[in-house]
């Protein structure tokens, strides 16, 4: 009886440790995705709208917002829920895995971007087909 109780404790402890290792491996694998590079950072941006006008804004990336991954706040638009782009193939996708590509959505607007070093670039498109392109540089302080 005593031997089976000890065996049960060892098996339960092993399952617990394996669960911890699996979760830490998953977190390490995600450590290199775009969220790890964007969240907690802010960027000064310049825009060129499809109607010919120019603009400027500041983007604040953070976690613990509406998205299960990360969010971005802007002065000009609503908050966006974001995820890193998927990598891999259709047969074997790795969701939220891109180290530099991301997509964000708010209401009827999509923001697609790419991170390269301390710069962002991308495009925003709304449901009516209006669009803008943007380029941004990382700043040392939050926008807001």
Residue, then its C-alpha position, 0 to 999 in steps of 0.5 A: x500500500x505504501x509503495x503505490x502511494x509513493x508511486x502515485x506521488x511520483x507520477x503526479x509530481x512528474x506530470x506537474x513538472x512536465x506541464x511546467x516545462x511544456x508551458x515554459x517552452x511555449x513561452x520561450x518560443x513566443x518570446x521571439x514573436x512581434x508582441x515581445x518586441x512591440x508591447x511596451x513601446x511607442x512610435x512616432x508615425x507619419x502618414x500619407x492618405x490615399x486622398x493626398x493629405x499627410x498626417x502624423x500620429x503616435x502609436x502605443x503598444x501594450x498588453x492586457x487590453x481587448x485583444x488576447x495578444x496585444x493592443x495599440x492605441x493611437x491619437x487619430x483612431x480607436x484602439x486596435x486589437x492585434x496579433x502577430x502574423x501567422x507563419x508556416x503553411x496552410x497545412x501547418x500554420x503557426x499562429x501569432x508567430x511572426x517576429x516582425x509582421x502584425x495585424x490590428x483591427x478596430x471596428x471596420x479598420x485594419x492596420x497591417x504593419x512590419x517591424x524592422x529594428x526600431x522602425x515600423x511601416x505598413x498600411x491602414x485600410x477601412x471598409x470603404x477602401x480608403x487607405x493610408x501608408x505609414x512609417x514610424x520611429x520608436x520613441x523613448x517615452x509613451x505617447x500619452 
